[in-house]
Amino acid sequence: AKALGFVVVGVHEYFTSAKCPRVDCDAFLSSRYKRSRYCARCDIYLDRDQAGSESIAHITLAQIRDQARPPKYMPQAAHL
């Protein structure tokens, strides 16, 4: 990928499908059905893979732009 001019960024999947992927929301998602997640704050349903991939995209852009993972996706001491 690098040889073709693409930037490669490694992203840990921590909290990527557990938190709402909307930039202005840091709520935890609840499991309503096997593959879906629900954000009570935003009142939206998401496929768990969709939530995870959107979150990974936000993390990747932040790591490129700010050289840091967004605070809402940072590991918490209780989860280490």
DSSP file (Angstrom, degrees, kcal/mol; ACC not computed):
  #  RESIDUE AA STRUCTURE BP1 BP2  ACC     N-H-->O    O-->H-N    N-H-->O    O-->H-N    TCO  KAPPA ALPHA  PHI   PSI    X-CA   Y-CA   Z-CA
    1    1 A A    > >       0   0    0      0, 0.0     5,-2.4     0, 0.0     3,-0.7   0.000 360.0 360.0 360.0 -42.0    0.0    0.0    0.0
    2    2 A K  G > 5 +     0   0    0      1,-0.2     3,-1.7     3,-0.2     5,-0.0   0.896 360.0  56.3 -61.6 -39.9    2.8    2.4    0.9
    3    3 A A  G 3 5S+     0   0    0      1,-0.3    -1,-0.2     2,-0.1     0, 0.0   0.763 105.9  52.2 -63.6 -24.7    4.5    1.8   -2.5
    4    4 A L  G < 5S-     0   0    0     -3,-0.7    -1,-0.3     2,-0.1    -2,-0.2   0.400 125.7-101.1 -91.9   1.9    1.2    2.9   -4.2
    5    5 A G  T < 5S+     0   0    0     -3,-1.7     2,-0.3     1,-0.3    -3,-0.2   0.587  75.6 138.8  92.4  11.3    1.1    6.1   -2.2
    6    6 A F      < -     0   0    0     -5,-2.4     2,-0.5     1,-0.0    -1,-0.3  -0.665  51.9-126.9 -89.8 145.2   -1.4    5.1    0.4
    7    7 A V        -     0   0    0     -2,-0.3     2,-0.5     2,-0.0    -5,-0.0  -0.781  21.9-153.8 -87.6 130.9   -1.1    6.0    4.1
    8    8 A V        -     0   0    0     -2,-0.5     2,-0.4     2,-0.0    -6,-0.0  -0.932  14.6-179.9-110.3 125.1   -1.3    3.0    6.4
    9    9 A V        -     0   0    0     -2,-0.5     2,-0.4     2,-0.0    51,-0.1  -0.987  20.8-140.0-127.2 125.4   -2.5    3.6    9.9
   10   10 A G        -     0   0    0     -2,-0.4     2,-0.4    50,-0.0    -2,-0.0  -0.703  22.0-171.0 -83.5 133.3   -2.9    0.8   12.5
   11   11 A V        -     0   0    0     -2,-0.4     2,-0.2    52,-0.0    45,-0.0  -0.986  18.7-137.1-130.3 123.8   -6.0    1.3   14.7
   12   12 A H        -     0   0    0     -2,-0.4     4,-0.0     1,-0.1    -2,-0.0  -0.573  17.9-134.5 -74.3 141.1   -6.9   -0.8   17.8
   13   13 A E    >   +     0   0    0     -2,-0.2     3,-2.1     2,-0.1     4,-0.4   0.369  52.8 144.1 -81.9   7.0  -10.5   -1.8   17.8
   14   14 A Y  T 3  S-     0   0    0      1,-0.3    -2,-0.1     2,-0.1     0, 0.0  -0.243  80.0 -11.6 -52.5 123.2  -11.1   -0.8   21.5
   15   15 A F  T 3> S+     0   0    0      1,-0.1     4,-1.6     3,-0.0     3,-0.4   0.456  95.5 127.5  67.4   5.3  -14.6    0.7   22.0
   16   16 A T  T <4 S+     0   0    0     -3,-2.1    39,-0.3     1,-0.3    -2,-0.1   0.823  83.8  25.4 -68.3 -30.5  -15.2    1.0   18.2
   17   17 A S  T  4 S+     0   0    0     -4,-0.4    -1,-0.3     1,-0.1    35,-0.1   0.358 117.3  64.0-109.4   5.6  -18.5   -0.9   18.3
   18   18 A A  T  4 S+     0   0    0     -3,-0.4    11,-3.3    33,-0.1     2,-0.3   0.692  98.4  56.3 -96.5 -23.4  -19.4   -0.1   21.9
   19   19 A K  B  < S-A   28   0A   0     -4,-1.6     9,-0.2     9,-0.3    36,-0.1  -0.815  96.5 -95.5-112.3 151.3  -19.7    3.7   21.6
   20   20 A C        -     0   0    0      7,-2.7     5,-0.2    -2,-0.3    -2,-0.1  -0.416  28.8-143.3 -61.7 131.5  -21.9    5.7   19.3
   21   21 A P        +     0   0    0      0, 0.0    -1,-0.1     0, 0.0     2,-0.1   0.601  65.4 113.4 -77.1  -9.2  -19.9    6.7   16.1
   22   22 A R  S >  S-     0   0    0      1,-0.1     3,-1.7     2,-0.1    -2,-0.0  -0.424  71.8-131.5 -64.3 136.1  -21.5   10.1   15.8
   23   23 A V  T 3  S+     0   0    0      1,-0.3    -1,-0.1    -2,-0.1    -3,-0.0   0.844 103.5  46.6 -59.4 -38.2  -18.8   12.7   16.5
   24   24 A D  T 3  S+     0   0    0      2,-0.0     2,-0.4     0, 0.0    -1,-0.3   0.276 104.0  73.3 -91.8  11.9  -20.9   14.7   19.0
   25   25 A C    <   +     0   0    0     -3,-1.7    47,-0.0    -5,-0.2    -6,-0.0  -0.987  43.8 175.7-128.8 134.0  -22.0   11.7   21.0
   26   26 A D        +     0   0    0     -2,-0.4     2,-0.1    -7,-0.1    -1,-0.1   0.096  38.6 134.1-120.6  22.6  -20.0    9.6   23.4
   27   27 A A        -     0   0    0      1,-0.1    -7,-2.7    -8,-0.1     2,-0.2  -0.368  58.9-113.0 -72.8 149.5  -22.8    7.3   24.6
   28   28 A F  B     -A   19   0A   0     -9,-0.2    12,-0.4    -2,-0.1     2,-0.3  -0.587  31.3-124.5 -76.9 145.3  -22.4    3.6   24.9
   29   29 A L        -     0   0    0    -11,-3.3     2,-0.3    -2,-0.2    10,-0.2  -0.670  18.7-142.2 -89.3 145.1  -24.5    1.6   22.5
   30   30 A S  E     -B   38   0B   0      8,-2.6     8,-2.4    -2,-0.3     2,-0.7  -0.779  17.5-116.8-104.6 154.5  -26.9   -1.1   23.8
   31   31 A S  E     +B   37   0B   0     -2,-0.3     6,-0.2     6,-0.2     3,-0.1  -0.805  39.4 162.0 -90.8 116.8  -27.5   -4.5   22.1
   32   32 A R  E    S+     0   0B   0      4,-0.8     2,-0.3    -2,-0.7    -1,-0.2   0.794  70.7   9.6 -99.9 -40.0  -31.1   -4.8   21.0
   33   33 A Y  E >  S-B   36   0B   0      3,-0.7     3,-0.5     1,-0.0    -1,-0.3  -0.807  94.0 -87.0-132.7 172.8  -30.7   -7.6   18.5
   34   34 A K  T 3  S+     0   0    0     -2,-0.3    -1,-0.0     1,-0.2    -3,-0.0   0.883 123.0  17.9 -53.6 -47.7  -27.8   -9.9   17.7
   35   35 A R  T 3  S+     0   0    0     13,-0.0    13,-3.2     2,-0.0    14,-0.3   0.345 111.7  84.8-109.7   6.1  -26.1   -7.7   15.1
   36   36 A S  E <   -BC  33  47B   0     -3,-0.5    -4,-0.8    11,-0.3    -3,-0.7  -0.794  53.4-160.5-113.7 155.5  -27.6   -4.3   15.9
   37   37 A R  E     -BC  31  46B   0      9,-3.4     9,-2.9    -2,-0.3     2,-0.4  -0.922   8.1-149.6-127.0 153.0  -26.7   -1.6   18.4
   38   38 A Y  E     -BC  30  45B   0     -8,-2.4    -8,-2.6    -2,-0.3     2,-0.7  -0.988   4.7-154.9-129.3 132.4  -28.9    1.2   19.7
   39   39 A C  E  >> - C   0  44B   0      5,-2.6     4,-1.7    -2,-0.4     5,-1.3  -0.924   5.1-168.3-104.5 111.6  -27.9    4.7   20.8
   40   40 A A  T  45S+     0   0    0     -2,-0.7    -1,-0.2   -12,-0.4   -11,-0.1   0.843  86.6  54.7 -67.7 -33.8  -30.5    6.0   23.2
   41   41 A R  T  45S+     0   0    0      1,-0.2    -1,-0.2     3,-0.1    -2,-0.0   0.911 120.8  29.1 -67.4 -42.3  -29.1    9.5   23.1
   42   42 A C  T  45S-     0   0    0      2,-0.1    -2,-0.2   -20,-0.0    -1,-0.2   0.586 100.9-133.3 -92.0 -12.5  -29.3    9.8   19.3
   43   43 A D  T  <5 +     0   0    0     -4,-1.7     2,-0.3     1,-0.2    -3,-0.2   0.928  60.2 131.0  56.2  50.2  -32.3    7.5   19.0
   44   44 A I  E   < -C   39   0B   0     -5,-1.3    -5,-2.6     2,-0.0     2,-0.4  -0.962  51.5-141.1-131.6 150.2  -30.7    5.5   16.2
   45   45 A Y  E     -C   38   0B   0     -2,-0.3     2,-0.3    -7,-0.2    -7,-0.2  -0.882  24.0-177.1-103.9 141.2  -30.1    1.8   15.4
   46   46 A L  E     -C   37   0B   0     -9,-2.9    -9,-3.4    -2,-0.4     2,-0.2  -0.986  32.7-112.3-136.0 146.1  -26.8    0.7   13.8
   47   47 A D  E  >  -C   36   0B   0     -2,-0.3     4,-2.6   -11,-0.2   -11,-0.3  -0.589  35.2-123.6 -68.0 141.0  -25.4   -2.5   12.5
   48   48 A R  H  > S+     0   0    0    -13,-3.2     4,-2.2     1,-0.2     5,-0.1   0.862 112.1  49.7 -61.1 -35.2  -22.5   -3.4   14.9
   49   49 A D  H  > S+     0   0    0    -14,-0.3     4,-2.6     2,-0.2    -1,-0.2   0.871 110.1  51.2 -70.0 -35.8  -20.1   -3.6   11.9
   50   50 A Q  H  > S+     0   0    0      2,-0.2     4,-2.5     1,-0.2     5,-0.3   0.937 110.8  48.0 -63.6 -46.7  -21.3   -0.2   10.6
   51   51 A A  H  X S+     0   0    0     -4,-2.6     4,-2.1     1,-0.2    -2,-0.2   0.925 114.1  47.2 -59.6 -45.3  -20.8    1.4   14.1
   52   52 A G  H  X S+     0   0    0     -4,-2.2     4,-2.4    -5,-0.2    -1,-0.2   0.909 112.9  47.3 -63.6 -43.8  -17.3   -0.2   14.3
   53   53 A S  H  X S+     0   0    0     -4,-2.6     4,-2.0     2,-0.2    -1,-0.2   0.885 112.1  49.5 -70.1 -37.1  -16.2    0.9   10.8
   54   54 A E  H  X S+     0   0    0     -4,-2.5     4,-2.1     2,-0.2    -1,-0.2   0.915 112.4  48.8 -64.9 -41.1  -17.5    4.5   11.3
   55   55 A S  H  X S+     0   0    0     -4,-2.1     4,-2.6   -39,-0.3    -2,-0.2   0.912 109.6  51.4 -64.1 -42.4  -15.6    4.7   14.6
   56   56 A I  H  X S+     0   0    0     -4,-2.4     4,-2.7     1,-0.2    -1,-0.2   0.884 108.5  52.5 -62.2 -38.3  -12.4    3.3   13.1
   57   57 A A  H  X S+     0   0    0     -4,-2.0     4,-2.4     2,-0.2    -1,-0.2   0.922 110.5  47.2 -62.7 -43.6  -12.7    5.9   10.3
   58   58 A H  H  X S+     0   0    0     -4,-2.1     4,-2.1     2,-0.2    -2,-0.2   0.910 113.6  48.1 -63.3 -42.4  -13.0    8.7   12.9
   59   59 A I  H  X S+     0   0    0     -4,-2.6     4,-2.6     2,-0.2    -2,-0.2   0.925 111.2  50.5 -63.7 -45.0  -10.1    7.3   14.9
   60   60 A T  H  X S+     0   0    0     -4,-2.7     4,-2.1     1,-0.2    -2,-0.2   0.930 111.1  47.5 -60.3 -47.9   -7.9    7.0   11.8
   61   61 A L  H  X S+     0   0    0     -4,-2.4     4,-2.9     1,-0.2     5,-0.3   0.900 112.8  49.6 -61.7 -40.6   -8.6   10.6   10.7
   62   62 A A  H  X>S+     0   0    0     -4,-2.1     4,-3.3     1,-0.2     6,-0.9   0.895 109.6  51.3 -65.4 -39.7   -7.9   11.9   14.2
   63   63 A Q  H  X5S+     0   0    0     -4,-2.6     4,-0.7     4,-0.2    -1,-0.2   0.878 114.9  42.8 -66.4 -36.0   -4.6   10.0   14.3
   64   64 A I  H  <5S+     0   0    0     -4,-2.1    -2,-0.2    -5,-0.2    -1,-0.2   0.939 124.6  35.1 -71.5 -47.0   -3.5   11.4   11.0
   65   65 A R  H  <5S+     0   0    0     -4,-2.9    -2,-0.2    -5,-0.2    -3,-0.2   0.930 136.7  17.2 -74.4 -48.2   -4.7   15.0   11.8
   66   66 A D  H  <5S-     0   0    0     -4,-3.3    -3,-0.2     2,-0.3    -2,-0.1   0.479  90.9-126.2-108.3  -5.7   -4.0   15.3   15.5
   67   67 A Q  S  <<S+     0   0    0     -4,-0.7     2,-0.3    -5,-0.7    -4,-0.2   0.799  81.2  91.1  60.4  29.5   -1.5   12.4   16.1
   68   68 A A  S    S-     0   0    0     -6,-0.9    -2,-0.3    -9,-0.1    -1,-0.2  -0.997  80.3-111.2-152.7 150.8   -3.9   11.2   18.9
   69   69 A R        -     0   0    0     -2,-0.3     5,-0.1     1,-0.1   -10,-0.1  -0.617  50.2 -97.6 -77.5 139.6   -6.9    8.9   19.4
   70   70 A P    >   -     0   0    0      0, 0.0     3,-2.0     0, 0.0     4,-0.2  -0.311  32.9-118.8 -58.3 141.7  -10.1   10.8   20.2
   71   71 A P  G >  S+     0   0    0      0, 0.0     3,-1.7     0, 0.0    -2,-0.1   0.820 110.1  62.2 -54.0 -35.6  -10.8   10.8   24.0
   72   72 A K  G 3  S+     0   0    0      1,-0.3    -3,-0.0   -47,-0.0     0, 0.0   0.716 106.7  45.9 -67.6 -16.9  -14.1    8.9   23.7
   73   73 A Y  G <  S+     0   0    0     -3,-2.0    -1,-0.3     2,-0.1   -57,-0.1   0.254  86.3 118.0-105.7  10.7  -12.2    5.9   22.3
   74   74 A M  S <  S-     0   0    0     -3,-1.7     2,-0.0    -4,-0.2   -59,-0.0  -0.550  74.1-103.8 -77.7 141.9   -9.4    6.0   24.9
   75   75 A P        -     0   0    0      0, 0.0     2,-0.3     0, 0.0    -1,-0.1  -0.369  33.7-139.4 -61.4 141.5   -9.0    2.9   27.1
   76   76 A Q    >   -     0   0    0      1,-0.1     3,-1.9    -3,-0.1     4,-0.5  -0.792  19.6-115.4-102.7 149.4  -10.2    3.5   30.6
   77   77 A A  G >  S+     0   0    0     -2,-0.3     3,-1.0     1,-0.3    -1,-0.1   0.833 115.1  55.6 -53.6 -37.5   -8.3    2.1   33.6
   78   78 A A  G 3  S+     0   0    0      1,-0.2    -1,-0.3     2,-0.1     0, 0.0   0.710 108.8  48.8 -70.0 -19.0  -11.2   -0.2   34.6
   79   79 A H  G <         0   0    0     -3,-1.9    -1,-0.2     1,-0.2    -2,-0.2   0.384 360.0 360.0-101.6   2.7  -11.1   -1.8   31.1
   80   80 A L    <         0   0    0     -3,-1.0    -1,-0.2    -4,-0.5    -2,-0.1   0.475 360.0 360.0 -79.5 360.0   -7.4   -2.4   30.9
